[in-house]
Amino acid sequence: MLRSALLRVSNPIYTEYMRPVIFRSSAQKAHERMMHLLRWADYQAWLDTLFGVGQALTLPNQPITTGGVTLNRPFMLAAGLVKGDGFTSEDAALAAVQSGHNIIPGWRSVPRLIGLVEYGSFTRWPRVGNPGTVVWRDVPTQSTQNRVGLRNPGVKASAVFLGARIAHLPDQFGINIAISPGVDDPDQQTEEVLTGLRAFIEAGVYPTWFTLNLSCPNTEDDPSGNQTADQTRQLCHAAVNDLREARLVVGRQIPLWVKVGPTLSVEQYRALMGVFAETGVRAVIATNTLPAPTPDDPTITAGVAGGRLHDHALETAAILMQERTKHDYPVDVIGCGGVSDCQTYQNFRNLGVETVQYWSALIYRGPFVAALIMDEVSR
């Protein structure tokens, strides 16, 4: 009762007062301000305490076993928000870490405020991302669109940064690793993935799960992703074996999840599910964002998330679940796309998908969106 009462008070504070103020600015400006705010909030002890109390009062534990682990609850923030600054070189990124710069804004404050978070995507080498306007809103459909372009500090600097802050990392979190756009050689792709996994483990950063991002539609130089069965088999086989060998160091098996895009054919999804089962992947996230022309320039593509992605994500999840059931594959499906309320969550549950990721809902319903959906479901 207390939890529901608190949520009924906090929800209007955001939707009726804070959101209108935020939406007076463009999505780009609002995003930039949010990054500045998160960078500051990460080192405010009083905010850390306040966020912890708020989470304890509003977000109940609802353990669920999925993807080879038992999560505290079935909702997690998708990769893309807490992934860090862009740099032109690995040396520059490592120098920023050594100088005390917060290269991953939100690393502490976001999970403390909202719960489960997937950090990343991180690539082998740092990337500065795309220039200009890279974030948009579509308010009528509660969607977002971005072409940030995998901006991140690179796996080594990110691992060193998080490794120096292990004591303040959340109890559960994921790390998302992506192949550098434009890298087509299968052996180089595999080497990049293994370097990423090893960088975090060598730094003492042991996530609850790793996600291999096979689809990055918001990068102009890799529009097709890396989602063929043969490429996926090589990548997943190498990654799973590497994580098995790391078990002696970590003390437990870190499962591998894979994130796919929403534009593949039915045959491709079926083939990929077979590859996932064959190589030991424990979960597939359906889906990444949907490539579409930007509002500013129809010749430029950016990834759509939120309401406009929802039906595509459901269709993909349905295909994957059918294949899972048909062959009894030990690969769980995690929904991602337009989860914003009880109904959109229930749409995934109707397919047998209990665990989901969200992102756009954070923008439209505020930081307690996971708690709000859980409360709506319970009622």
HELIX and SHEET records of a PDB file:
HELIX    1   1 LEU A    2  PRO A   12  1                                  11    
HELIX    2   2 ILE A   13  MET A   18  3                                   6    
HELIX    3   3 ARG A   19  ILE A   22  1                                   4    
HELIX    4   4 ALA A   27  ALA A   41  1                                  15    
HELIX    5   5 ALA A   45  THR A   58  1                                  14    
HELIX    6   6 GLU A   90  GLN A   98  1                                   9    
HELIX    7   7 SER A  109  ILE A  114  1                                   6    
HELIX    8   8 VAL A  139  THR A  141  5                                   3    
HELIX    9   9 VAL A  155  GLY A  163  1                                   9    
HELIX   10  10 ILE A  166  HIS A  168  5                                   3    
HELIX   11  11 PRO A  186  GLU A  202  1                                  17    
HELIX   12  12 ALA A  229  GLU A  245  1                                  17    
HELIX   13  13 ARG A  247  VAL A  250  1                                   4    
HELIX   14  14 VAL A  266  THR A  279  1                                  14    
HELIX   15  15 GLY A  307  HIS A  327  1                                  21    
HELIX   16  16 CYS A  342  ARG A  349  1                                   8    
HELIX   17  17 SER A  360  ARG A  365  1                                   6    
HELIX   18  18 VAL A  369  SER A  378  1                                  10    
SHEET    1   A 2 ILE A  64  THR A  66  0                                        
SHEET    2   A 2 VAL A  69  LEU A  71 -1                                        
SHEET    1   B 8 PHE A  75  LEU A  77  0                                        
SHEET    2   B 8 VAL A 356  TYR A 358  1                                        
SHEET    3   B 8 ASP A 332  CYS A 336  1                                        
SHEET    4   B 8 ALA A 283  ALA A 286  1                                        
SHEET    5   B 8 LEU A 256  VAL A 260  1                                        
SHEET    6   B 8 TRP A 209  ASN A 213  1                                        
SHEET    7   B 8 GLY A 174  ALA A 178  1                                        
SHEET    8   B 8 GLU A 118  PHE A 122  1                                        
SHEET    1   C 4 VAL A 135  ASP A 138  0                                        
SHEET    2   C 4 SER A 143  ASN A 146 -1                                        
SHEET    3   C 4 THR A 301  GLY A 306 -1                                        
SHEET    4   C 4 LEU A 290  PRO A 293 -1                                        
END                                                                             
